[in-house]
Amino acid sequence: MEDASTLTQQIIDAAIPLAMTVGVNLLLAILVLIVGFWFASRISRWVKKALDRMPNFDEAVANFLASIARYLIVIITILAVLDRFGVETTSLIAVLGAAGLAIGLAMQGTLSNVAAGIMLLMFRPFRLGNFIEVAGHSGTVKAISLFTTELATPDNVQIIVPNSAVWGDSVKNYNGHPTRRCDITMGISYGSDINKALAVLKDTWSKDSRVLSDPEPFQGVVNLGDSSVDIVIRLWVNGSDYWPVKFDLTKSLKEALDANGIDIPFPTRTVYTKSA
């Protein structure tokens, strides 16, 4: 009985320091995790706010870099906790690297989207709010993530395009430059006075304050159609004024031609009948 009691006491004496060591390590690990996650969130918000203060910095890139900063702090925190428990982090990193390679080979399509998303965020061929045509779709850019780009059509239909399709295709960005050329074509009948029509049209569009003087506006006869003489008017406007100017001037130019007795022809067909 004395030997059993002595053995028990020895086990207790050995277990108490071990339990204290494990308990202390566990408490420190929890503390490190709490502080690490808190610090990661603070760093992410700090990076986001700092980049938002830069006037020419894209919001999508700011969100991406803030997320990267947060995940880096989280990874460092987890490695510190594992190291506290005696886990060989070097071996763990090697294992994770090998696993990452195997997963990467199995998920080439997904990783190509991630790579394309990083390239889009770095080179920024378009920004949030731009209206673009890409991969057979057109719409306003609503979000750029690591995997997909979200568009909204003019009638507010959501379109999700994989980043690899966006990066691998040509992009037409309608907001890439501050100004755009607005082309309007008006047709007059062959019997109308061309010079008078040109003067009426110029007098109408020149009164619109949204039309820019540089580059210089242009108008001229562009085509002799089947039933009309076509006059093209090329005006430069700010990008935000493109559609309002096109809609307003199309109406105003037609009304001006009508007021001055200049006919706008429409296709007609003459039918001849032959008696029996």
C-alpha positions as CSV (number, residue, x, y, z in Angstrom):
1,M,0.0,0.0,0.0
2,E,2.9,2.3,0.8
3,D,4.4,1.7,-2.6
4,A,1.1,2.5,-4.4
5,S,0.7,5.6,-2.3
6,T,4.2,6.7,-3.2
7,L,3.6,6.0,-6.9
8,T,0.4,8.0,-6.8
9,Q,2.1,10.9,-5.1
10,Q,4.9,10.8,-7.7
11,I,2.3,10.9,-10.5
12,I,0.6,13.8,-8.9
13,D,3.9,15.6,-8.4
14,A,4.8,15.2,-12.1
15,A,1.3,16.0,-13.4
16,I,0.9,19.3,-11.5
17,P,3.8,21.1,-13.2
18,L,2.8,19.6,-16.5
19,A,-0.8,20.8,-16.1
20,M,0.4,24.2,-15.0
21,T,2.6,24.4,-18.1
22,V,-0.2,23.3,-20.4
23,G,-2.6,25.6,-18.7
24,V,-0.3,28.6,-19.0
25,N,0.4,27.8,-22.6
26,L,-3.3,27.4,-23.3
27,L,-4.1,30.7,-21.7
28,L,-1.3,32.4,-23.6
29,A,-2.4,30.8,-26.9
30,I,-6.0,32.1,-26.3
31,L,-4.6,35.5,-25.4
32,V,-2.4,35.6,-28.5
33,L,-5.3,34.5,-30.7
34,I,-7.6,37.3,-29.3
35,V,-4.9,39.9,-29.6
36,G,-3.9,38.7,-33.1
37,F,-7.4,38.7,-34.5
38,W,-8.1,42.1,-33.0
39,F,-4.9,43.5,-34.4
40,A,-5.6,42.0,-37.8
41,S,-9.0,43.7,-37.9
42,R,-7.5,47.0,-36.8
43,I,-4.7,46.8,-39.4
44,S,-7.2,45.9,-42.1
45,R,-9.4,49.0,-41.2
46,W,-6.3,51.2,-41.0
47,V,-5.0,50.1,-44.4
48,K,-8.5,50.7,-45.9
49,K,-8.8,54.2,-44.4
50,A,-5.3,55.1,-45.4
51,L,-5.8,54.1,-49.0
52,D,-9.3,55.7,-49.1
53,R,-7.6,59.1,-48.3
54,M,-5.6,58.8,-51.5
55,P,-7.8,60.5,-54.2
56,N,-6.7,58.5,-57.2
57,F,-6.6,55.1,-55.4
58,D,-9.2,52.5,-56.7
59,E,-11.7,51.3,-54.0
60,A,-11.4,47.7,-55.3
61,V,-7.6,47.7,-54.8
62,A,-8.0,49.2,-51.4
63,N,-10.4,46.4,-50.3
64,F,-8.1,43.8,-51.7
65,L,-4.9,45.1,-50.0
66,A,-6.8,45.5,-46.7
67,S,-7.9,41.8,-46.9
68,I,-4.4,40.7,-47.7
69,A,-3.1,42.6,-44.6
70,R,-5.7,41.0,-42.4
71,Y,-5.0,37.5,-43.6
72,L,-1.2,37.9,-43.2
73,I,-1.7,38.9,-39.5
74,V,-4.0,36.0,-38.9
75,I,-1.5,33.5,-40.4
76,I,1.3,34.9,-38.3
77,T,-0.9,34.7,-35.2
78,I,-1.8,31.0,-35.9
79,L,1.9,30.2,-36.5
80,A,2.9,31.9,-33.2
81,V,0.2,29.8,-31.3
82,L,1.4,26.6,-32.9
83,D,5.0,27.4,-32.1
84,R,4.0,28.0,-28.4
85,F,2.8,24.4,-28.2
86,G,6.1,23.1,-29.7
87,V,4.8,22.4,-33.2
88,E,7.5,22.6,-35.8
89,T,6.2,25.5,-38.0
90,T,8.9,24.9,-40.6
91,S,7.7,21.4,-41.2
92,L,4.1,22.6,-41.2
93,I,4.9,25.2,-43.8
94,A,6.5,22.6,-46.0
95,V,3.5,20.3,-45.6
96,L,1.1,23.2,-46.4
97,G,3.2,24.1,-49.4
98,A,3.0,20.5,-50.8
99,A,-0.7,20.4,-50.1
100,G,-1.1,23.7,-51.8
101,L,0.7,22.5,-54.9
102,A,-1.6,19.4,-55.0
103,I,-4.7,21.5,-54.5
104,G,-3.4,24.0,-57.1
105,L,-3.1,21.3,-59.7
106,A,-6.6,20.1,-59.0
107,M,-8.1,23.6,-59.1
108,Q,-6.3,25.2,-62.1
109,G,-9.5,26.9,-63.3
110,T,-10.2,28.5,-59.9
111,L,-6.6,29.6,-59.4
112,S,-6.6,31.1,-62.9
113,N,-9.5,33.2,-61.8
114,V,-7.6,34.3,-58.7
115,A,-4.5,35.2,-60.8
116,A,-6.7,37.1,-63.2
117,G,-8.4,38.9,-60.3
118,I,-5.0,40.0,-58.9
119,M,-4.0,41.3,-62.4
120,L,-7.2,43.2,-62.7
121,L,-6.7,44.8,-59.4
122,M,-3.1,45.6,-60.1
123,F,-3.4,47.0,-63.7
124,R,-7.0,48.3,-63.3
125,P,-8.2,48.3,-66.9
126,F,-11.5,49.5,-65.4
127,R,-12.8,50.8,-62.1
128,L,-16.0,50.5,-60.0
129,G,-18.8,52.4,-61.7
130,N,-17.4,52.1,-65.2
131,F,-19.6,50.9,-68.0
132,I,-17.8,48.2,-70.0
133,E,-18.2,45.5,-72.6
134,V,-16.3,42.3,-71.9
135,A,-16.7,38.5,-72.6
136,G,-19.9,39.1,-74.5
137,H,-21.5,41.1,-71.7
138,S,-22.0,44.8,-71.1
139,G,-22.9,46.6,-67.9
140,T,-21.7,48.8,-65.0
141,V,-18.9,47.4,-62.8
142,K,-20.3,46.8,-59.3
143,A,-17.6,44.6,-57.7
144,I,-14.2,43.1,-58.5
145,S,-13.3,40.1,-56.3
146,L,-10.5,37.5,-56.5
147,F,-12.7,35.1,-58.4
148,T,-15.4,37.1,-60.3
149,T,-16.3,40.5,-61.7
150,E,-19.9,41.7,-61.1
151,L,-21.7,43.7,-63.7
152,A,-25.2,45.3,-63.7
153,T,-26.9,45.8,-67.0
154,P,-28.8,49.1,-67.8
155,D,-32.0,47.4,-66.6
156,N,-30.2,46.3,-63.4
157,V,-29.7,42.6,-64.2
158,Q,-26.8,41.1,-62.3
159,I,-24.1,39.4,-64.4
160,I,-21.2,37.5,-62.8
161,V,-18.2,37.0,-65.1
162,P,-15.2,34.8,-64.1
163,N,-12.1,36.9,-63.9
164,S,-10.2,34.6,-66.3
165,A,-12.8,35.4,-69.0
166,V,-12.4,39.1,-68.2
167,W,-8.6,39.2,-68.2
168,G,-8.4,37.0,-71.3
169,D,-10.8,39.2,-73.4
170,S,-10.6,42.6,-74.9
171,V,-12.3,45.3,-72.7
172,K,-14.3,48.2,-74.1
173,N,-14.5,50.8,-71.4
174,Y,-17.0,53.6,-72.1
175,N,-15.8,55.6,-69.1
176,G,-12.1,55.2,-69.8
177,H,-11.7,58.8,-71.0
178,P,-13.4,62.0,-69.6
179,T,-14.9,63.0,-73.0
180,R,-16.8,61.1,-75.8
181,R,-17.8,61.9,-79.3
182,C,-21.5,62.0,-79.9
183,D,-22.5,61.1,-83.5
184,I,-25.9,62.1,-84.8
185,T,-27.0,61.4,-88.4
186,M,-29.9,63.3,-89.9
187,G,-31.4,62.6,-93.4
188,I,-33.0,65.2,-95.7
189,S,-34.8,64.7,-99.0
190,Y,-33.0,65.1,-102.3
191,G,-35.2,68.1,-103.1
192,S,-34.2,70.1,-100.0
193,D,-31.5,72.8,-99.9
194,I,-28.4,71.1,-98.4
195,N,-26.7,74.4,-97.4
196,K,-29.9,75.6,-95.6
197,A,-30.2,72.3,-93.8
198,L,-26.5,72.5,-92.7
199,A,-27.0,76.1,-91.4
200,V,-30.2,75.1,-89.5
201,L,-28.5,72.1,-87.9
202,K,-25.4,74.0,-86.9
203,D,-27.5,76.8,-85.4
204,T,-29.3,74.3,-83.3
205,W,-26.5,72.2,-81.8
206,S,-24.2,75.2,-81.3
207,K,-26.7,76.6,-78.8
208,D,-26.3,73.6,-76.5
209,S,-23.8,74.6,-73.8
210,R,-22.9,70.9,-73.2
211,V,-21.2,70.7,-76.6
212,L,-17.4,71.2,-76.2
213,S,-15.4,73.5,-78.4
214,D,-12.3,71.4,-78.2
215,P,-12.1,69.1,-80.1
216,E,-13.9,71.2,-82.7
217,P,-17.4,70.0,-83.7
218,F,-17.9,68.7,-87.3
219,Q,-20.8,68.3,-89.6
220,G,-21.0,67.3,-93.3
221,V,-22.7,65.2,-95.9
222,V,-21.7,61.6,-95.2
223,N,-23.8,59.6,-97.6
224,L,-26.2,59.7,-100.5
225,G,-28.8,57.1,-99.6
226,D,-31.6,55.5,-101.5
227,S,-34.1,58.1,-100.4
228,S,-32.2,60.7,-98.4
229,V,-29.1,62.8,-98.2
230,D,-27.4,61.9,-94.9
231,I,-25.7,64.6,-92.8
232,V,-23.5,63.5,-89.9
233,I,-22.9,65.7,-86.9
234,R,-19.9,64.8,-84.6
235,L,-19.8,66.6,-81.3
236,W,-17.5,66.1,-78.3
237,V,-19.1,66.1,-74.8
238,N,-18.3,65.1,-71.3
239,G,-18.8,61.4,-70.7
240,S,-21.7,62.0,-68.3
241,D,-23.5,64.2,-70.8
242,Y,-23.3,61.7,-73.7
243,W,-26.8,60.2,-73.6
244,P,-28.6,63.4,-72.5
245,V,-27.0,65.3,-75.4
246,K,-27.8,62.6,-77.9
247,F,-31.4,62.3,-76.8
248,D,-32.0,66.0,-76.5
249,L,-30.3,67.0,-79.8
250,T,-31.9,64.3,-81.8
251,K,-35.3,65.8,-80.9
252,S,-34.2,69.4,-81.3
253,L,-32.6,68.9,-84.7
254,K,-35.7,67.2,-86.0
255,E,-37.9,70.0,-84.8
256,A,-35.6,72.6,-86.3
257,L,-35.7,71.0,-89.7
258,D,-39.5,70.8,-89.5
259,A,-39.8,74.4,-88.5
260,N,-37.7,75.5,-91.6
261,G,-39.6,73.4,-94.1
262,I,-36.9,70.8,-94.7
263,D,-38.2,67.4,-95.3
264,I,-36.9,64.3,-93.5
265,P,-37.8,61.5,-96.0
266,F,-38.8,58.0,-95.1
267,P,-38.7,54.9,-97.4
268,T,-41.6,54.7,-99.8
269,R,-42.8,52.2,-102.4
270,T,-44.6,52.8,-105.6
271,V,-46.9,50.0,-106.9
272,Y,-47.9,49.9,-110.5
273,T,-50.9,47.8,-111.6
274,K,-51.5,46.5,-115.1
275,S,-55.0,45.9,-116.3
276,A,-55.8,42.6,-117.9
